[in-house]
Amino acid sequence: MEPLAALSEWSVAAAMRRSEVLYPLVNAAHILGVGLLLGAIAALDLRVLGAFRAVPLALFGPPLVRVAASGVALALGTGFLLFSVRPAEYAANPAFLLKLCLVALGLLNVLALRLGAGWRRALAGGPVGAPVRAAAVLSLLLWTGAVLAGRWIAFVG
């Protein structure tokens, strides 16, 4: 059996298709995860770009990173569950594929930022360099694009 068909036959996917409550709850949890992620990322990126200067990045950054990471974990876990309900249809949906690409690029942007010395310097109270600011702009574009692509899934394909 091909992987997408096997995933569709998974007992959890079947339960979500049968239940009038389970799918909407998982969908709501997915939206909550996206909200946590985008809210925290937008606040952090805007701070990096110069907003909220009264709050030091060293104070503002770490809790927002944890909230964003929690949002990513919740969104990815619930997203997988939602995908399992109709995997073949989602895998053929251009908006879904665009969303996956944007999420992957967003995660790579975070990884590159976290591995760079500029982020550590900025968190330690040093200047926010151009590469960190560029990563913040890219982050805002990628995550906002992922949300928009996610909304288009229902209307494309």
KOLKETI-714375 format. One record per residue (C-alpha): x, y, z; residue number from 1. Coordinates in steps of 0.02 Angstrom, whole numbers, plus 50000, padded with zeros to 5 digits. Example, Ala and Ser with C-alpha at 12.3 -4.5 7.8 and 13.67 -1.06 7.14 Angstrom:
+-------+-------+-------+-----+
:     x :     y :     z : seq :
+-------+-------+-------+-----+
: 50615 : 49775 : 50390 :   1 :
: 50684 : 49947 : 50357 :   2 :
+-------+-------+-------+-----+
//
This chain:
+-------+-------+-------+-----+
:     x :     y :     z : seq :
+-------+-------+-------+-----+
: 50000 : 50000 : 50000 :   1 :
: 50069 : 50171 : 49956 :   2 :
: 50115 : 50284 : 50104 :   3 :
: 49976 : 50413 : 50079 :   4 :
: 49843 : 50277 : 50067 :   5 :
: 49915 : 50193 : 50222 :   6 :
: 49911 : 50358 : 50315 :   7 :
: 49731 : 50384 : 50264 :   8 :
: 49688 : 50212 : 50337 :   9 :
: 49774 : 50252 : 50503 :  10 :
: 49652 : 50228 : 50647 :  11 :
: 49673 : 50408 : 50708 :  12 :
: 49635 : 50477 : 50534 :  13 :
: 49482 : 50366 : 50521 :  14 :
: 49423 : 50422 : 50693 :  15 :
: 49443 : 50604 : 50644 :  16 :
: 49339 : 50575 : 50487 :  17 :
: 49201 : 50489 : 50587 :  18 :
: 49193 : 50608 : 50733 :  19 :
: 49091 : 50768 : 50729 :  20 :
: 49199 : 50838 : 50870 :  21 :
: 49376 : 50773 : 50847 :  22 :
: 49418 : 50855 : 50681 :  23 :
: 49355 : 51029 : 50733 :  24 :
: 49452 : 51016 : 50897 :  25 :
: 49613 : 50970 : 50808 :  26 :
: 49582 : 51109 : 50681 :  27 :
: 49556 : 51234 : 50823 :  28 :
: 49717 : 51175 : 50906 :  29 :
: 49807 : 51198 : 50739 :  30 :
: 49743 : 51377 : 50728 :  31 :
: 49798 : 51407 : 50907 :  32 :
: 49972 : 51343 : 50865 :  33 :
: 49981 : 51456 : 50712 :  34 :
: 49922 : 51603 : 50817 :  35 :
: 50053 : 51572 : 50950 :  36 :
: 50188 : 51556 : 50818 :  37 :
: 50141 : 51707 : 50714 :  38 :
: 50103 : 51818 : 50863 :  39 :
: 50268 : 51781 : 50948 :  40 :
: 50370 : 51789 : 50788 :  41 :
: 50291 : 51953 : 50732 :  42 :
: 50325 : 52034 : 50901 :  43 :
: 50504 : 51970 : 50903 :  44 :
: 50540 : 52018 : 50722 :  45 :
: 50466 : 52191 : 50748 :  46 :
: 50575 : 52213 : 50904 :  47 :
: 50728 : 52162 : 50803 :  48 :
: 50677 : 52290 : 50671 :  49 :
: 50668 : 52430 : 50801 :  50 :
: 50494 : 52426 : 50878 :  51 :
: 50470 : 52412 : 51066 :  52 :
: 50644 : 52482 : 51100 :  53 :
: 50600 : 52512 : 51283 :  54 :
: 50610 : 52324 : 51310 :  55 :
: 50785 : 52251 : 51291 :  56 :
: 50797 : 52113 : 51162 :  57 :
: 50884 : 52006 : 51292 :  58 :
: 50726 : 52016 : 51399 :  59 :
: 50598 : 52009 : 51257 :  60 :
: 50680 : 51877 : 51146 :  61 :
: 50695 : 51717 : 51248 :  62 :
: 50514 : 51704 : 51305 :  63 :
: 50450 : 51746 : 51131 :  64 :
: 50563 : 51613 : 51055 :  65 :
: 50490 : 51485 : 51177 :  66 :
: 50311 : 51537 : 51135 :  67 :
: 50349 : 51527 : 50949 :  68 :
: 50430 : 51355 : 50971 :  69 :
: 50276 : 51295 : 51065 :  70 :
: 50167 : 51362 : 50925 :  71 :
: 50272 : 51273 : 50794 :  72 :
: 50263 : 51109 : 50890 :  73 :
: 50074 : 51122 : 50910 :  74 :
: 50047 : 51176 : 50729 :  75 :
: 50158 : 51037 : 50659 :  76 :
: 50079 : 50902 : 50766 :  77 :
: 49901 : 50953 : 50731 :  78 :
: 49943 : 50990 : 50549 :  79 :
: 50002 : 50811 : 50528 :  80 :
: 49839 : 50748 : 50603 :  81 :
: 49736 : 50859 : 50487 :  82 :
: 49841 : 50802 : 50338 :  83 :
: 49809 : 50619 : 50383 :  84 :
: 49622 : 50639 : 50353 :  85 :
: 49644 : 50670 : 50165 :  86 :
: 49829 : 50650 : 50126 :  87 :
: 49814 : 50618 : 49938 :  88 :
: 49706 : 50772 : 49912 :  89 :
: 49821 : 50883 : 50016 :  90 :
: 49977 : 50816 : 49930 :  91 :
: 49903 : 50868 : 49762 :  92 :
: 49849 : 51041 : 49821 :  93 :
: 49967 : 51180 : 49760 :  94 :
: 49922 : 51294 : 49905 :  95 :
: 49965 : 51156 : 50030 :  96 :
: 50130 : 51123 : 49943 :  97 :
: 50170 : 51309 : 49945 :  98 :
: 50128 : 51315 : 50130 :  99 :
: 50247 : 51169 : 50164 : 100 :
: 50387 : 51256 : 50067 : 101 :
: 50360 : 51419 : 50160 : 102 :
: 50358 : 51331 : 50329 : 103 :
: 50519 : 51238 : 50284 : 104 :
: 50601 : 51402 : 50230 : 105 :
: 50540 : 51486 : 50390 : 106 :
: 50616 : 51348 : 50496 : 107 :
: 50780 : 51357 : 50398 : 108 :
: 50783 : 51546 : 50424 : 109 :
: 50762 : 51520 : 50612 : 110 :
: 50899 : 51389 : 50614 : 111 :
: 51019 : 51500 : 50516 : 112 :
: 50982 : 51646 : 50631 : 113 :
: 51006 : 51543 : 50789 : 114 :
: 51171 : 51472 : 50726 : 115 :
: 51239 : 51645 : 50682 : 116 :
: 51344 : 51749 : 50799 : 117 :
: 51240 : 51905 : 50762 : 118 :
: 51088 : 51837 : 50855 : 119 :
: 51192 : 51792 : 51008 : 120 :
: 51272 : 51965 : 51006 : 121 :
: 51102 : 52050 : 50993 : 122 :
: 51033 : 51947 : 51137 : 123 :
: 51184 : 51993 : 51242 : 124 :
: 51141 : 52177 : 51220 : 125 :
: 51251 : 52211 : 51070 : 126 :
: 51196 : 52296 : 50911 : 127 :
: 51070 : 52212 : 50797 : 128 :
: 51167 : 52189 : 50636 : 129 :
: 51102 : 52193 : 50459 : 130 :
: 51099 : 52002 : 50441 : 131 :
: 50987 : 51987 : 50595 : 132 :
: 50873 : 52124 : 50531 : 133 :
: 50866 : 52041 : 50359 : 134 :
: 50820 : 51875 : 50442 : 135 :
: 50680 : 51965 : 50536 : 136 :
: 50608 : 52037 : 50375 : 137 :
: 50621 : 51868 : 50290 : 138 :
: 50539 : 51786 : 50440 : 139 :
: 50390 : 51904 : 50434 : 140 :
: 50368 : 51871 : 50248 : 141 :
: 50387 : 51682 : 50259 : 142 :
: 50272 : 51652 : 50407 : 143 :
: 50140 : 51772 : 50344 : 144 :
: 50150 : 51687 : 50174 : 145 :
: 50130 : 51516 : 50255 : 146 :
: 49972 : 51574 : 50344 : 147 :
: 49901 : 51645 : 50183 : 148 :
: 49943 : 51488 : 50085 : 149 :
: 49862 : 51386 : 50224 : 150 :
: 49701 : 51485 : 50204 : 151 :
: 49704 : 51456 : 50016 : 152 :
: 49708 : 51267 : 50036 : 153 :
: 49518 : 51259 : 50045 : 154 :
: 49499 : 51362 : 49886 : 155 :
: 49631 : 51284 : 49773 : 156 :
: 49649 : 51111 : 49702 : 157 :
+-------+-------+-------+-----+
//
